[in-house]
Amino acid sequence: MSEPIRRELDGCFWLVERNGVKVTRCWTDLTDEERAERSVNRGEEWWASLCMHLTERLRYIGDALDLYCYPEEDGEA
């Protein structure tokens, strides 16, 4: 898999090596393999915390850009 576009949307930074250089990248800017490596032996509290943080960021981005996955179907936004 190619390196994801660096967007820095989530603010959860990790130290990774890219092309022999150590750099920091957000969780959502990591490759699948990098996320898998950093997921090993993480407990329920860690996952819950990450989930809550990513939820907050996703809501913020959706609100800031007025984004919706689906068009209004039932009159609710």
C-alpha positions in Angstrom: 0.0 0.0 0.0 1.3 3.4 -0.8 1.8 6.1 1.8 -1.5 7.9 2.7 -1.8 11.6 2.0 -0.6 13.6 5.0 -3.7 15.4 6.2 -3.1 15.6 10.0 -6.9 15.4 10.7 -7.0 13.5 14.0 -4.1 14.9 16.1 -3.0 11.5 17.4 0.6 11.6 16.4 2.9 8.6 16.1 6.6 8.3 15.3 7.2 6.2 12.2 10.0 5.7 9.7 9.5 6.8 6.2 12.3 6.3 3.6 14.8 5.9 6.4 13.8 9.0 8.2 11.8 9.2 11.5 8.7 11.4 11.1 5.5 12.0 13.0 2.2 11.1 11.4 -1.4 11.1 12.6 -3.3 7.8 13.2 -5.3 8.4 10.0 -2.1 9.1 8.0 -0.5 5.8 8.9 -0.5 2.8 6.6 -2.6 -0.2 7.4 0.6 -2.0 8.5 1.7 0.9 10.7 -1.7 1.0 12.4 -1.7 -2.8 12.9 1.8 -2.6 14.5 0.7 0.1 16.9 -2.6 -1.8 17.8 -0.8 -4.8 19.3 -1.6 -5.4 23.0 -3.7 -2.3 23.4 -6.4 -2.6 26.0 -10.1 -1.8 26.0 -9.5 1.6 27.7 -7.0 2.6 25.0 -9.3 1.6 22.2 -12.3 3.4 23.8 -10.2 6.6 24.2 -9.0 6.5 20.6 -12.6 5.9 19.4 -13.9 8.8 21.4 -11.2 11.1 20.2 -11.7 10.1 16.5 -15.4 10.5 16.9 -14.9 14.1 18.2 -12.6 14.9 15.3 -15.0 13.4 12.7 -17.9 15.4 14.1 -15.7 18.6 14.1 -14.8 18.0 10.4 -18.4 17.2 9.4 -19.7 20.3 11.2 -16.9 22.6 9.9 -17.5 21.5 6.3 -21.3 20.8 6.6 -20.7 17.3 5.3 -23.3 14.5 5.2 -22.9 10.9 4.0 -26.4 10.6 2.8 -28.8 13.2 1.5 -31.8 14.0 3.7 -34.3 11.3 3.2 -36.7 11.8 6.1 -36.6 15.5 6.6 -33.9 15.3 9.3 -30.5 16.8 8.9 
